[in-house]
Structure formats: structure tokens, C-alpha cells
Amino acid sequence: MAVMEIVLYPDERLETKCEPVDVVDDEIRKLVDDMVETMYDAPGIGLAAPQVGVLKRITVIDVRPGEGEEGEEGAAVNDLRVFINPEIIEREGTIVWEEGCLSIPGVYEKVKRSARVKVRALDRDGNPFELEADELLAVCLQHEIDHLDGVVFFDHLSHLKRRLALKKYKKALAKLLEEGDDDEDTEGDA
């Protein structure tokens, strides 16, 4: 497994609708494994393939990273879920949740979503399944499936809130890039 580079907004891949996965094979399973490692490394609770530059309909989610019992080799057993070609087949109710995004670091905004969703997808081995979710898992599923459709959470904000969030993001990104330059300088001096 390998940690992949996370694509940052406004990269055009984040605004591109992803292609369905035709066959779940070893290449797709390796991508899933790399995405899982990237999500945990970030750290985050969800990651969609376009966020690592791959325009395939794949997302990984773990709304409880690091919780649970100890598993093999001391790794925590989490609530990892893999969704290949996910589609929302039912929606119900409304919930407002503060969201962030690994591709838009440093910005958190309240977004209105469906309170409960039912999703149909394939798992890591290509087996079809359906899942009903509410609260955080429902929000996360909607957020990640949006990524697969070329939508970021900024797109759910009013014009004014979006402008303010973009301003916040530019400041956070500048700080992040500045810190990255400092890290490179330090490594070069060692």
C-alpha cells in the first residue's frame, strides 16, 4: 500500500464526473487499499478517487477511524467501508452538518443534506450490496458521492457563504504552502 497525493481545489479533476468501474480486479483493489491508507494518513473519514487524481467511481469511508478493538499486527479495527459505483437510491429528511474536505483543507462549513440515505454499490471484491445510513455516515456518503459527480461541498453553499469560504480557503492554502516550504528548507539544511 502507498499514500497517494491528495488533489487540492480548484484542480479540474475535482469538477469532473467520474467513470464507472467496469471490473473489480487486482488493480482496483490496490487503488482501494492505497486510498484507505491515504485517508487514514491525512487523517480523514472519507476519500473519493478523484481526490487522488483517479476519475473512477470509488470511495472509501470510515466514520470511526482508530476506534474499536485491536486487530492484526496491532492495527485498530475501524468501520471501514468501500463503495464502488455507489448510487443513492433513497433519500429522506434533512440534516445540517459542518463539513470539511481533504481537498479543501482548513475550511469547515455547514451544509444541508438528506438525513437518511440508502445506497447501492459494489464492495472491494465486486459484490453488490445496499446500505441504509443516517447522521454522519449519511452525510459522508453524500459528500463523497458528490465528489464522484464533480461536486465539492462549496457548491452547496449560498453565493455569499461560498465567497467567504473561498477567501478562508485561500488563506489556509497559503499557510499550508508556506509551511511546506519551511519543511523543505529544514530538510535541505539537515
C-alpha positions as YAML, in Angstrom:
chain: A
units: angstrom
residues:
- id: 1
  name: MET
  ca: [0.00, 0.00, 0.00]
- id: 2
  name: ALA
  ca: [1.06, 3.57, -0.62]
- id: 3
  name: VAL
  ca: [-0.02, 7.01, 0.48]
- id: 4
  name: MET
  ca: [-1.18, 8.98, -2.55]
- id: 5
  name: GLU
  ca: [-1.04, 12.72, -3.09]
- id: 6
  name: ILE
  ca: [-4.35, 14.44, -2.38]
- id: 7
  name: VAL
  ca: [-5.56, 16.76, -5.14]
- id: 8
  name: LEU
  ca: [-6.37, 20.27, -3.91]
- id: 9
  name: TYR
  ca: [-9.22, 22.52, -5.01]
- id: 10
  name: PRO
  ca: [-9.60, 24.01, -7.67]
- id: 11
  name: ASP
  ca: [-7.97, 21.14, -9.60]
- id: 12
  name: GLU
  ca: [-10.23, 20.36, -12.58]
- id: 13
  name: ARG
  ca: [-10.36, 16.65, -11.66]
- id: 14
  name: LEU
  ca: [-12.49, 17.64, -8.65]
- id: 15
  name: GLU
  ca: [-15.06, 19.10, -11.06]
- id: 16
  name: THR
  ca: [-15.14, 16.10, -13.41]
- id: 17
  name: LYS
  ca: [-17.80, 13.37, -13.35]
- id: 18
  name: CYS
  ca: [-16.11, 10.00, -12.79]
- id: 19
  name: GLU
  ca: [-16.42, 6.88, -14.94]
- id: 20
  name: PRO
  ca: [-17.96, 3.70, -13.50]
- id: 21
  name: VAL
  ca: [-15.69, 0.78, -12.68]
- id: 22
  name: ASP
  ca: [-16.33, -2.00, -15.23]
- id: 23
  name: VAL
  ca: [-14.46, -4.81, -13.47]
- id: 24
  name: VAL
  ca: [-13.29, -5.04, -9.86]
- id: 25
  name: ASP
  ca: [-9.86, -6.60, -10.31]
- id: 26
  name: ASP
  ca: [-6.49, -6.54, -8.52]
- id: 27
  name: GLU
  ca: [-5.70, -3.09, -9.95]
- id: 28
  name: ILE
  ca: [-8.93, -1.66, -8.48]
- id: 29
  name: ARG
  ca: [-8.34, -3.43, -5.14]
- id: 30
  name: LYS
  ca: [-4.81, -1.95, -4.98]
- id: 31
  name: LEU
  ca: [-6.26, 1.50, -5.67]
- id: 32
  name: VAL
  ca: [-8.81, 0.94, -2.88]
- id: 33
  name: ASP
  ca: [-6.03, -0.13, -0.47]
- id: 34
  name: ASP
  ca: [-3.93, 2.92, -1.39]
- id: 35
  name: MET
  ca: [-6.94, 5.19, -0.93]
- id: 36
  name: VAL
  ca: [-7.61, 3.69, 2.51]
- id: 37
  name: GLU
  ca: [-4.00, 4.28, 3.56]
- id: 38
  name: THR
  ca: [-4.16, 7.84, 2.19]
- id: 39
  name: MET
  ca: [-7.42, 8.57, 4.03]
- id: 40
  name: TYR
  ca: [-6.05, 7.34, 7.37]
- id: 41
  name: ASP
  ca: [-2.74, 9.17, 6.83]
- id: 42
  name: ALA
  ca: [-4.43, 12.51, 6.05]
- id: 43
  name: PRO
  ca: [-6.31, 11.89, 8.50]
- id: 44
  name: GLY
  ca: [-9.87, 11.89, 7.20]
- id: 45
  name: ILE
  ca: [-13.11, 9.95, 7.39]
- id: 46
  name: GLY
  ca: [-13.77, 9.71, 3.66]
- id: 47
  name: LEU
  ca: [-11.90, 9.86, 0.38]
- id: 48
  name: ALA
  ca: [-13.11, 9.67, -3.21]
- id: 49
  name: ALA
  ca: [-10.95, 8.55, -6.13]
- id: 50
  name: PRO
  ca: [-10.87, 11.98, -7.87]
- id: 51
  name: GLN
  ca: [-9.29, 13.37, -4.69]
- id: 52
  name: VAL
  ca: [-6.23, 11.28, -5.55]
- id: 53
  name: GLY
  ca: [-6.46, 12.11, -9.26]
- id: 54
  name: VAL
  ca: [-8.28, 8.94, -10.40]
- id: 55
  name: LEU
  ca: [-11.54, 9.55, -12.25]
- id: 56
  name: LYS
  ca: [-13.26, 6.31, -11.21]
- id: 57
  name: ARG
  ca: [-16.44, 5.91, -9.13]
- id: 58
  name: ILE
  ca: [-14.77, 4.66, -5.94]
- id: 59
  name: THR
  ca: [-14.91, 5.99, -2.40]
- id: 60
  name: VAL
  ca: [-13.71, 4.75, 0.98]
- id: 61
  name: ILE
  ca: [-15.27, 5.83, 4.28]
- id: 62
  name: ASP
  ca: [-14.55, 5.25, 7.94]
- id: 63
  name: VAL
  ca: [-16.56, 7.46, 10.28]
- id: 64
  name: ARG
  ca: [-14.85, 5.90, 13.33]
- id: 65
  name: PRO
  ca: [-11.13, 5.80, 12.49]
- id: 66
  name: GLY
  ca: [-8.96, 4.44, 15.27]
- id: 67
  name: GLU
  ca: [-11.86, 3.21, 17.41]
- id: 68
  name: GLY
  ca: [-12.61, -0.39, 18.19]
- id: 69
  name: GLU
  ca: [-10.60, -3.43, 19.20]
- id: 70
  name: GLU
  ca: [-7.05, -4.22, 18.26]
- id: 71
  name: GLY
  ca: [-6.76, -6.30, 15.10]
- id: 72
  name: GLU
  ca: [-3.89, -7.95, 13.26]
- id: 73
  name: GLU
  ca: [-0.44, -6.52, 13.84]
- id: 74
  name: GLY
  ca: [-1.83, -4.05, 16.41]
- id: 75
  name: ALA
  ca: [-3.93, -2.11, 13.88]
- id: 76
  name: ALA
  ca: [-7.21, -0.76, 15.21]
- id: 77
  name: VAL
  ca: [-10.37, -2.33, 13.83]
- id: 78
  name: ASN
  ca: [-12.41, 0.54, 12.45]
- id: 79
  name: ASP
  ca: [-15.61, 0.91, 10.48]
- id: 80
  name: LEU
  ca: [-14.01, 0.91, 7.03]
- id: 81
  name: ARG
  ca: [-16.44, 0.75, 4.12]
- id: 82
  name: VAL
  ca: [-15.65, 0.58, 0.41]
- id: 83
  name: PHE
  ca: [-18.13, 1.78, -2.21]
- id: 84
  name: ILE
  ca: [-17.52, 1.08, -5.89]
- id: 85
  name: ASN
  ca: [-20.03, 2.62, -8.33]
- id: 86
  name: PRO
  ca: [-22.18, 3.92, -5.44]
- id: 87
  name: GLU
  ca: [-25.58, 5.40, -6.14]
- id: 88
  name: ILE
  ca: [-28.10, 6.90, -3.76]
- id: 89
  name: ILE
  ca: [-31.40, 5.12, -4.32]
- id: 90
  name: GLU
  ca: [-33.43, 6.68, -1.46]
- id: 91
  name: ARG
  ca: [-33.29, 9.94, 0.48]
- id: 92
  name: GLU
  ca: [-35.26, 11.09, 3.49]
- id: 93
  name: GLY
  ca: [-35.37, 14.11, 5.79]
- id: 94
  name: THR
  ca: [-32.93, 16.96, 6.21]
- id: 95
  name: ILE
  ca: [-29.87, 17.48, 8.37]
- id: 96
  name: VAL
  ca: [-27.34, 20.30, 8.62]
- id: 97
  name: TRP
  ca: [-23.78, 19.18, 9.31]
- id: 98
  name: GLU
  ca: [-20.47, 21.01, 9.47]
- id: 99
  name: GLU
  ca: [-18.32, 19.53, 6.72]
- id: 100
  name: GLY
  ca: [-14.68, 19.72, 5.80]
- id: 101
  name: CYS
  ca: [-12.79, 18.20, 2.89]
- id: 102
  name: LEU
  ca: [-9.29, 16.78, 2.45]
- id: 103
  name: SER
  ca: [-9.11, 18.59, -0.90]
- id: 104
  name: ILE
  ca: [-10.10, 21.91, 0.73]
- id: 105
  name: PRO
  ca: [-8.00, 21.94, 3.92]
- id: 106
  name: GLY
  ca: [-8.71, 24.44, 6.66]
- id: 107
  name: VAL
  ca: [-12.33, 25.19, 5.73]
- id: 108
  name: TYR
  ca: [-15.42, 23.90, 7.52]
- id: 109
  name: GLU
  ca: [-18.94, 24.98, 6.63]
- id: 110
  name: LYS
  ca: [-22.47, 23.88, 7.50]
- id: 111
  name: VAL
  ca: [-24.12, 22.03, 4.62]
- id: 112
  name: LYS
  ca: [-27.73, 20.90, 4.29]
- id: 113
  name: ARG
  ca: [-28.05, 17.22, 3.32]
- id: 114
  name: SER
  ca: [-30.53, 14.36, 3.45]
- id: 115
  name: ALA
  ca: [-30.76, 12.94, 6.99]
- id: 116
  name: ARG
  ca: [-31.02, 9.35, 5.77]
- id: 117
  name: VAL
  ca: [-29.91, 7.70, 2.55]
- id: 118
  name: LYS
  ca: [-29.96, 4.25, 1.05]
- id: 119
  name: VAL
  ca: [-27.01, 3.45, -1.19]
- id: 120
  name: ARG
  ca: [-26.39, 0.65, -3.67]
- id: 121
  name: ALA
  ca: [-22.76, -0.18, -4.55]
- id: 122
  name: LEU
  ca: [-20.16, -2.89, -5.04]
- id: 123
  name: ASP
  ca: [-17.73, -3.84, -2.26]
- id: 124
  name: ARG
  ca: [-13.94, -4.30, -2.55]
- id: 125
  name: ASP
  ca: [-14.47, -7.75, -4.09]
- id: 126
  name: GLY
  ca: [-17.13, -6.62, -6.58]
- id: 127
  name: ASN
  ca: [-20.10, -8.00, -4.62]
- id: 128
  name: PRO
  ca: [-23.26, -5.84, -4.78]
- id: 129
  name: PHE
  ca: [-24.79, -4.55, -1.55]
- id: 130
  name: GLU
  ca: [-27.20, -1.95, -0.22]
- id: 131
  name: LEU
  ca: [-26.72, 0.13, 2.90]
- id: 132
  name: GLU
  ca: [-29.01, 2.45, 4.82]
- id: 133
  name: ALA
  ca: [-27.24, 5.25, 6.65]
- id: 134
  name: ASP
  ca: [-28.12, 8.22, 8.80]
- id: 135
  name: GLU
  ca: [-26.33, 11.06, 10.60]
- id: 136
  name: LEU
  ca: [-22.57, 11.26, 9.96]
- id: 137
  name: LEU
  ca: [-22.38, 8.21, 7.67]
- id: 138
  name: ALA
  ca: [-25.24, 9.58, 5.52]
- id: 139
  name: VAL
  ca: [-23.54, 12.99, 5.31]
- id: 140
  name: CYS
  ca: [-20.19, 11.41, 4.46]
- id: 141
  name: LEU
  ca: [-21.73, 9.21, 1.75]
- id: 142
  name: GLN
  ca: [-23.42, 12.21, 0.14]
- id: 143
  name: HIS
  ca: [-20.20, 14.26, 0.34]
- id: 144
  name: GLU
  ca: [-18.08, 11.51, -1.25]
- id: 145
  name: ILE
  ca: [-20.64, 10.61, -3.93]
- id: 146
  name: ASP
  ca: [-20.78, 14.32, -4.78]
- id: 147
  name: HIS
  ca: [-17.02, 14.13, -5.48]
- id: 148
  name: LEU
  ca: [-17.71, 11.30, -7.95]
- id: 149
  name: ASP
  ca: [-20.15, 13.63, -9.73]
- id: 150
  name: GLY
  ca: [-17.69, 16.55, -9.86]
- id: 151
  name: VAL
  ca: [-19.31, 18.44, -6.98]
- id: 152
  name: VAL
  ca: [-17.49, 19.85, -3.92]
- id: 153
  name: PHE
  ca: [-19.20, 20.96, -0.72]
- id: 154
  name: PHE
  ca: [-18.65, 24.63, -1.71]
- id: 155
  name: ASP
  ca: [-21.27, 24.02, -4.41]
- id: 156
  name: HIS
  ca: [-23.95, 23.55, -1.71]
- id: 157
  name: LEU
  ca: [-23.32, 26.97, -0.15]
- id: 158
  name: SER
  ca: [-25.09, 30.24, -0.88]
- id: 159
  name: HIS
  ca: [-23.17, 32.69, -3.07]
- id: 160
  name: LEU
  ca: [-22.11, 34.79, -0.07]
- id: 161
  name: LYS
  ca: [-21.06, 31.81, 2.10]
- id: 162
  name: ARG
  ca: [-19.17, 30.34, -0.84]
- id: 163
  name: ARG
  ca: [-17.26, 33.61, -1.37]
- id: 164
  name: LEU
  ca: [-16.35, 33.79, 2.32]
- id: 165
  name: ALA
  ca: [-15.34, 30.10, 2.38]
- id: 166
  name: LEU
  ca: [-13.14, 30.58, -0.71]
- id: 167
  name: LYS
  ca: [-11.46, 33.53, 0.98]
- id: 168
  name: LYS
  ca: [-10.83, 31.37, 4.08]
- id: 169
  name: TYR
  ca: [-9.50, 28.58, 1.87]
- id: 170
  name: LYS
  ca: [-7.05, 30.87, 0.06]
- id: 171
  name: LYS
  ca: [-5.61, 31.95, 3.41]
- id: 172
  name: ALA
  ca: [-5.42, 28.34, 4.68]
- id: 173
  name: LEU
  ca: [-3.81, 27.19, 1.43]
- id: 174
  name: ALA
  ca: [-1.22, 29.98, 1.54]
- id: 175
  name: LYS
  ca: [-0.35, 29.00, 5.10]
- id: 176
  name: LEU
  ca: [-0.15, 25.31, 4.15]
- id: 177
  name: LEU
  ca: [2.14, 26.07, 1.20]
- id: 178
  name: GLU
  ca: [4.29, 28.31, 3.38]
- id: 179
  name: GLU
  ca: [4.65, 25.54, 5.97]
- id: 180
  name: GLY
  ca: [5.54, 23.12, 3.18]
- id: 181
  name: ASP
  ca: [8.31, 25.47, 2.02]
- id: 182
  name: ASP
  ca: [9.62, 25.71, 5.58]
- id: 183
  name: ASP
  ca: [9.68, 21.88, 5.85]
- id: 184
  name: GLU
  ca: [11.62, 21.63, 2.58]
- id: 185
  name: ASP
  ca: [14.12, 24.25, 3.75]
- id: 186
  name: THR
  ca: [14.61, 22.40, 7.02]
- id: 187
  name: GLU
  ca: [15.12, 19.06, 5.28]
- id: 188
  name: GLY
  ca: [17.64, 20.64, 2.92]
- id: 189
  name: ASP
  ca: [19.64, 22.03, 5.83]
- id: 190
  name: ALA
  ca: [19.95, 18.71, 7.64]
...
